[in-house]
């Protein structure tokens, strides 16, 4: 099925204008939704708005929007007043600067759109995409749509362009607000962690390698229900043995992936397996001398 354009706009920078067509880059049609039903007869429920003061249903044409400026105090706005406050939609994405692609943290990424050249825009589109690609930069500007003004980033991908809506600074929280303690990492621990990373490293990300197993399971359960089968809930698998030593956890991860263990693997693996079969308290008591010995070696 051919992709369908959702809008036409112009990408403008300097005196250059590129007519483009806008295509949604993502889709949410695969999400599974459930309806609210009356348990007794299975009929769908209708939503009603109840006045909190008078405790009576309110018809849709008697509903207006309001803003709470103080506790339980509101100012009301008519649909015409709200319409006047909206940003008028534009047919232009106005570029204001070019920045390194790596300088924009993905945490700011919002909705994405594909851009394709519109009538008469093939040559400037190709030139713009190639210039961005070779400069390793992206274009940043503004675009108004659906009553809102958006920051947008236009970046090159393969043979085309993607326009990515970005969040504003006040919409992204700072990780500095979190209480993350400063913790020292030993060289031996870092080496094992890097080995584990190297072992599972790939040259590029392949999204097709990942499947939404939860949605597939829900869809299968729905089909069984439609066919009249009874769904049984499977017990969750029990957790693995508790490993209380970071070095042992890293070694066990490497062994699980089939990597060659470090030089002193044999003895450590045997001790780890023995502790895994014993109660956590007993394993912790026996682990203390081993940790002291490992700490002396690290020094």
C-alpha positions as CSV (number, residue, x, y, z in Angstrom):
1,X,0.0,0.0,0.0
2,X,1.5,3.3,-1.1
3,X,2.2,5.9,1.6
4,X,-0.3,8.8,1.8
5,X,0.9,12.3,2.4
6,X,-0.8,14.1,5.4
7,X,0.3,17.7,4.5
8,X,2.4,19.8,2.2
9,X,4.8,22.4,3.4
10,X,7.9,24.4,2.5
11,X,11.3,24.0,4.2
12,X,12.8,27.5,4.1
13,X,16.4,28.6,5.0
14,X,17.8,31.8,3.7
15,X,16.3,32.5,0.3
16,X,16.0,28.8,-0.5
17,X,12.6,27.2,-0.3
18,X,12.0,23.4,-0.8
19,X,8.5,22.2,-1.3
20,X,8.0,18.9,0.5
21,X,5.2,16.4,1.3
22,X,4.8,15.3,4.9
23,X,4.3,11.6,5.9
24,X,3.8,10.2,9.3
25,X,6.9,8.1,10.2
26,X,5.2,6.1,12.9
27,X,1.9,4.4,13.5
28,X,0.0,3.5,16.7
29,X,-2.6,1.3,15.0
30,X,-1.1,-1.8,16.5
31,X,-2.0,-0.9,20.0
32,X,-4.8,-3.0,21.5
33,X,-7.6,-1.3,23.3
34,X,-10.5,-2.7,25.3
35,X,-14.0,-1.3,25.8
36,X,-15.7,-0.8,29.1
37,X,-18.7,-3.2,29.4
38,X,-21.5,-3.8,31.9
39,X,-20.5,-7.0,33.7
40,X,-24.1,-8.2,34.0
41,X,-25.2,-8.1,30.3
42,X,-22.0,-7.3,28.4
43,X,-23.3,-4.1,26.9
44,X,-21.0,-1.1,26.3
45,X,-21.1,1.7,28.8
46,X,-21.7,5.4,27.9
47,X,-19.6,8.1,29.5
48,X,-21.4,10.8,31.4
49,X,-20.1,14.1,33.0
50,X,-21.6,14.7,36.4
51,X,-21.6,18.2,38.0
52,X,-19.6,17.9,41.3
53,X,-21.8,20.5,43.0
54,X,-25.3,19.7,41.8
55,X,-24.6,15.9,41.2
56,X,-26.6,15.9,38.0
57,X,-25.6,14.7,34.5
58,X,-24.4,17.6,32.2
59,X,-25.2,17.7,28.5
60,X,-22.3,18.2,26.1
61,X,-23.6,21.5,24.9
62,X,-23.6,22.8,28.5
63,X,-19.9,22.0,28.9
64,X,-17.2,24.8,28.6
65,X,-13.5,24.8,29.3
66,X,-12.0,26.6,32.3
67,X,-8.6,27.1,33.9
68,X,-8.1,26.6,37.6
69,X,-6.1,29.7,38.8
70,X,-6.7,29.0,42.5
71,X,-8.1,26.0,44.4
72,X,-11.6,25.4,43.0
73,X,-11.6,28.8,41.3
74,X,-11.8,28.9,37.5
75,X,-11.9,31.3,34.6
76,X,-14.1,30.1,31.8
77,X,-13.2,30.4,28.0
78,X,-15.6,30.1,25.1
79,X,-14.6,28.0,22.1
80,X,-14.1,31.3,20.1
81,X,-11.7,32.6,22.8
82,X,-9.7,29.3,22.8
83,X,-9.5,29.4,19.0
84,X,-8.1,32.9,19.0
85,X,-5.4,31.8,21.5
86,X,-4.2,29.0,19.2
87,X,-1.2,29.4,17.0
88,X,-2.2,29.7,13.3
89,X,-1.0,26.7,11.3
90,X,1.8,27.4,8.9
91,X,2.8,25.7,5.7
92,X,6.5,26.4,6.3
93,X,9.2,25.0,8.5
94,X,11.5,27.9,9.0
95,X,15.1,27.0,9.6
96,X,17.0,29.1,12.2
97,X,20.3,27.3,12.7
98,X,22.4,24.2,11.8
99,X,23.9,22.2,14.6
100,X,25.9,18.9,14.9
101,X,23.4,16.0,15.0
102,X,25.2,14.6,18.0
103,X,24.6,17.8,20.0
104,X,20.8,17.0,20.3
105,X,20.1,14.6,23.1
106,X,17.5,12.0,21.9
107,X,15.5,12.7,25.2
108,X,14.2,15.7,23.3
109,X,12.9,13.7,20.4
110,X,9.1,13.7,19.9
111,X,7.0,12.8,16.9
112,X,8.8,12.0,13.6
113,X,7.7,12.7,10.0
114,X,9.3,11.6,6.7
115,X,9.8,14.4,4.1
116,X,9.7,13.7,0.4
117,X,10.1,16.3,-2.4
118,X,7.0,17.8,-3.8
119,X,6.5,19.1,-7.3
120,X,9.5,21.0,-8.4
121,X,11.5,20.3,-5.2
122,X,13.5,17.2,-6.2
123,X,16.8,19.1,-7.0
124,X,16.9,21.4,-3.9
125,X,15.7,18.5,-1.7
126,X,18.6,16.3,-2.9
127,X,21.1,19.1,-2.5
128,X,19.9,19.9,1.0
129,X,20.0,16.3,2.1
130,X,23.5,15.8,0.8
131,X,24.8,19.0,2.3
132,X,23.4,18.0,5.7
133,X,24.8,14.5,5.4
134,X,28.4,15.6,4.5
135,X,28.4,18.4,7.1
136,X,27.2,15.9,9.8
137,X,24.7,18.6,10.8
138,X,21.0,18.9,11.1
139,X,18.6,21.9,10.6
140,X,16.7,23.3,13.6
141,X,13.7,25.6,13.2
142,X,10.0,26.1,14.0
143,X,6.7,24.8,12.6
144,X,3.2,25.5,13.6
145,X,0.5,22.8,13.4
146,X,-2.8,21.9,15.2
147,X,-2.8,25.2,17.1
148,X,0.7,24.7,18.6
149,X,4.2,25.9,17.7
150,X,6.9,23.2,17.5
151,X,10.6,23.1,17.5
152,X,11.7,20.8,14.6
153,X,14.9,19.2,13.6
154,X,15.4,18.1,10.0
155,X,18.1,15.4,9.6
156,X,19.3,13.2,6.8
157,X,18.6,9.4,6.7
158,X,19.6,7.1,3.9
159,X,18.4,8.9,0.7
160,X,15.9,11.2,2.4
161,X,15.0,13.6,5.2
162,X,13.2,13.2,8.6
163,X,11.6,16.0,10.4
164,X,11.6,15.4,14.1
165,X,9.5,17.4,16.5
166,X,11.5,18.3,19.6
167,X,10.3,18.9,23.1
168,X,10.9,22.3,24.7
169,X,13.5,22.7,27.5
170,X,10.8,23.0,30.2
171,X,9.2,19.7,29.0
172,X,12.4,17.7,29.8
173,X,13.4,17.0,33.3
174,X,17.1,17.2,34.4
175,X,18.9,14.1,35.5
176,X,20.6,16.4,37.9
177,X,17.4,16.4,40.0
178,X,18.1,12.8,40.9
179,X,20.1,11.7,43.9
180,X,22.7,9.6,42.2
181,X,25.6,8.9,44.6
182,X,29.2,9.1,43.4
183,X,30.6,5.5,43.4
184,X,34.1,4.3,42.6
185,X,34.5,1.4,40.2
186,X,37.4,-1.0,40.4
187,X,39.5,-1.7,37.2
188,X,38.8,-5.4,37.4
189,X,35.1,-4.8,37.5
190,X,35.3,-2.3,34.6
191,X,37.3,-4.8,32.5
192,X,34.7,-7.6,33.0
193,X,31.8,-5.2,32.2
194,X,33.6,-4.1,29.0
195,X,34.1,-7.7,28.0
196,X,30.3,-8.3,28.5
197,X,29.5,-5.3,26.4
198,X,31.9,-6.4,23.6
199,X,30.4,-9.8,23.6
200,X,26.9,-8.5,23.0
201,X,28.0,-5.6,20.7
202,X,26.4,-5.2,17.2
203,X,27.6,-3.0,14.3
204,X,24.1,-1.4,14.1
205,X,20.7,-1.4,15.6
206,X,18.2,-3.6,13.8
207,X,14.6,-2.8,15.1
208,X,13.2,-5.8,13.2
209,X,15.0,-8.1,15.6
210,X,12.7,-7.1,18.4
211,X,9.0,-8.2,18.6
212,X,6.2,-6.9,20.8
213,X,5.7,-10.2,22.6
214,X,3.1,-8.7,25.0
215,X,0.8,-7.6,22.1
216,X,1.2,-11.0,20.4
217,X,0.3,-12.7,23.7
218,X,-2.7,-10.5,24.2
219,X,-3.9,-11.0,20.6
220,X,-3.6,-14.8,20.9
221,X,-5.5,-14.7,24.2
222,X,-8.3,-12.6,22.5
223,X,-8.5,-15.1,19.7
224,X,-8.8,-18.0,22.2
225,X,-11.5,-16.2,24.0
226,X,-13.4,-15.6,20.7
227,X,-13.2,-19.3,20.0
228,X,-14.7,-20.0,23.4
229,X,-11.5,-21.3,25.2
230,X,-10.8,-20.7,28.8
231,X,-7.6,-18.8,29.5
232,X,-5.3,-20.1,32.2
233,X,-2.7,-17.9,33.9
234,X,0.7,-19.5,33.8
235,X,2.9,-19.2,36.9
236,X,5.8,-16.8,36.7
237,X,9.2,-18.4,36.6
238,X,11.2,-18.2,39.8
239,X,14.1,-15.8,40.0
240,X,17.7,-17.0,39.6
241,X,20.1,-17.6,42.4
242,X,21.1,-14.5,44.4
243,X,24.6,-13.3,43.5
244,X,25.7,-10.8,46.0
245,X,29.2,-10.1,44.6
246,X,29.5,-7.8,41.6
247,X,32.6,-9.6,40.2
248,X,30.8,-12.9,40.4
249,X,27.7,-11.5,38.7
250,X,29.9,-10.2,35.8
251,X,31.7,-13.5,35.5
252,X,28.4,-15.4,35.5
253,X,27.0,-13.2,32.8
254,X,30.1,-13.9,30.6
255,X,29.9,-17.6,31.2
256,X,26.2,-17.6,30.4
257,X,27.0,-16.0,27.0
258,X,29.7,-18.7,26.3
259,X,32.7,-16.3,26.6
260,X,36.0,-17.5,27.8
261,X,36.3,-16.9,31.5
262,X,39.1,-14.9,33.2
263,X,42.2,-16.8,34.4
264,X,40.9,-17.6,37.9
265,X,37.5,-18.6,36.6
266,X,37.4,-22.2,37.7
267,X,37.6,-21.7,41.4
268,X,35.3,-18.6,41.4
269,X,32.7,-20.4,39.3
270,X,32.7,-23.4,41.6
271,X,32.3,-21.2,44.6
272,X,29.5,-19.3,42.9
273,X,27.6,-22.5,42.0
274,X,28.0,-23.8,45.5
275,X,26.6,-20.6,47.0
276,X,23.7,-20.6,44.6
277,X,22.6,-24.0,46.0
278,X,22.8,-22.7,49.6
279,X,20.4,-20.4,51.4
280,X,21.2,-16.7,50.9
281,X,22.2,-16.1,54.5
282,X,24.7,-19.0,54.5
283,X,26.1,-18.0,51.1
284,X,26.6,-14.4,52.4
285,X,28.5,-15.7,55.4
286,X,30.8,-17.7,53.2
287,X,31.2,-14.9,50.7
288,X,32.8,-12.5,53.2
289,X,36.3,-14.2,53.4
290,X,36.3,-14.5,49.6
291,X,35.6,-10.8,49.1
292,X,38.4,-9.9,51.6
293,X,40.8,-12.1,49.6
294,X,39.7,-10.5,46.3
295,X,40.1,-7.0,47.8
296,X,43.7,-7.8,48.8
297,X,44.5,-9.0,45.3
298,X,43.0,-5.9,43.7
299,X,45.3,-3.7,45.9
